[in-house]
């Protein structure tokens, strides 16, 4: 297995994998693509920056930890 990237803030397990950043100039704009390694098993929450393994996060595909996901979901549900 690859070298650990860090430690999950909730369970303390080592997490692995990295994110590669690829950018290109499109003339009037600049595009950035974030590519996760196939073995990446963690997220860094887009809202609070918590580092969590996928096992400690109910919705890792969203990029939010459970606490921040609940805050965002409640706000959207209330607006309807």
QUIVENGI-V731431 format. One record per backbone hydrogen bond with DSSP energy under -1.0 kcal/mol. CO is the residue of the C=O (numbers start at 1). NH is the residue of the N-H. If there is no record, write none. Layout:
BEGIN
co->CO nh->NH
co->CO nh->NH
END
This chain:
BEGIN
co->6 nh->15
co->8 nh->12
co->13 nh->8
co->15 nh->5
co->15 nh->6
co->16 nh->41
co->18 nh->37
co->20 nh->35
co->22 nh->33
co->24 nh->31
co->26 nh->28
co->29 nh->26
co->31 nh->24
co->33 nh->22
co->35 nh->20
co->37 nh->40
co->41 nh->54
co->43 nh->52
co->45 nh->49
co->50 nh->45
co->51 nh->9
co->52 nh->43
co->53 nh->56
co->54 nh->57
co->59 nh->62
co->63 nh->46
co->65 nh->69
co->66 nh->70
co->67 nh->71
co->68 nh->72
co->69 nh->73
co->70 nh->74
co->71 nh->75
co->72 nh->76
co->73 nh->77
co->74 nh->78
co->75 nh->79
END
